Structure formats: structure tokens, C-alpha cells
């Protein structure tokens, strides 16, 4: 089953691939739904409100050009006050293989966000395999296909979207390259940017965008953000200057909908007929889901 564990970790390209309790054998599909987000969800909302008051906002480097700070702050403010949205991200990346050759991989991520507690992230890679991470307000569920079999597991949701993705990243090693977009902490994605410049206006996919160049100690980043009253990322390119593994990341965002009409079962896990429970979280200290 080690191969399956690797497949689950791909859920972290959930951001990318984020990946993702011990449930009793008589659980049904409805156990993963939105209809019963009860006291645990209320407790998490209370904790989220308290942490929001206590946590200090992330500040950009004050030496950044005013136009760069303006574009980043405008995008962050918009996304952070938009509690519900959907979108699609097509991603690709070049990875340096052990034989010295460069290989590209990629896929598509579908985002469904209802902050602060609920999210559904579905990843389809170029082989056709599907993985999913669902936060329904009470339960964190992850699932993935492996050799034509669908495996899944669940655990009590560790907190809001940010805390749950932090749990997957810090406890399970799931990567989180653009978690800020999903969790409402956008500026944290650019906390290490020490210099940058405003390239100018450009058009991508018929959308007029502001084009930024950003630099950290180890990365060169280009970001294109739509102009207007809904500033959102359209294209993100990262070059890793000193990496011995991943060399380049490219993400194209599309199909943004910032006022979606979400059905009540939007965050329910629809288990396929070949679903099999795999106790990925069985050794976690809190696996007491239903």
C-alpha cells in the first residue's frame, strides 16, 4: 500500500496536489455530506473568529514598488473578503530527474470554496487519475484512484480551511503552493518576496491584466492579475533558481465565479461503486469521526 500513500500525497498539488478516521464499517455516503454540519462546525467557527482576531496580518516588504504592493494588496483584499467561489487551475511543472533529464508533469485542479470551513478540491492528472479533498465543516475526507480502485479515508476536521490544509502539509507532508488563494491568506504567499517590478498591462485570454515580476532568495515569480473590481490571478509562473528537483511551475487560472449558486450537497463525497476504505489516518491522535 505504499504506492497508494504516494497517490494520496498527490492530493497536495491541492494545491496542488493536496492530498488527503476512523469510520465505522456501517457509514453511508450521506455521512460525508453537508446536511449534518453540527456542533463541531460551530466550535470551529468560534475558534476561527478568535484566531482571526489574534493573528497579525502578513505584511509585504516595504521596499517593493508602490504599484506592485497595490496590485498584490488589491488582489488579496478581494479574495479574502470573497467567502464563496469556484475556479479551475491548469498546472504544469518541470522536474529534474535523477538521470539528469527534465520531465514535465501537470493536470487540472477544480476549486469549490465556501469559507471559512468548507472546501472541495478535485485533481485530475494527465493520466486521467482523480484525487479529491473535501472539508464539509465537520469531516476531512481524502480519496484517490489507484489501479482502477478508489480509496478514501476521513478524520475529524482539524479546523477551518487554513488549519486543515496546514494539518495535511505539516503532519502528512502534502505540498501547499497556492494555499493562500483557497484559505483567504493571500499575502502569505508573497511574504518572502524581497524585490519586484511592475512590467505593465497585458492581455491574457481576453482579460486585461497587470503583469508583475517578483523575486525571493530562491525564486523568480511572474504574476498576472486581472484589472477591475474583481482582481484575481490569471497566470502564475515560478522559476526555482537553486532547486535540485522542481525547476519550473506554471498555473493558469480560469472560470472564476465569485457568486456561485451552490447546492446543499456540493461538499458531499460521492463514493463510486468500487470505493474501498483505506485507514490512512488510523494512527492519528484524533480519528474519531462517525
Buried (B, 14 or more C-beta within 10 A) or exposed (E): EEEBBEBBBBBBBBBBBBBBBBBEEEBEEEBBBBEBBEEBBEEBBEBBEEBEEEEEEBEBBEEBEEBBBEBBBBBBEBBBEBEBBBBBBEBBBBBBEEEEEEEEBBBBBBBBBBBBBBBBBBBBBEEEBBBBBBBBBBBBBBBBBBEEEBBBBBBBBBBBBBBBBBBBBEEBEBBBBBBBBBBBBBBBBBEBBEEBBBBEEEEBEEBEBBBBBBBBEEBBBBBBBBEEEBBBBBBBBBBBEEBEEBBBBBBBBBEBEBEBEBEEBBBBBEBEEEBEBBBBBEEBEEBEBB
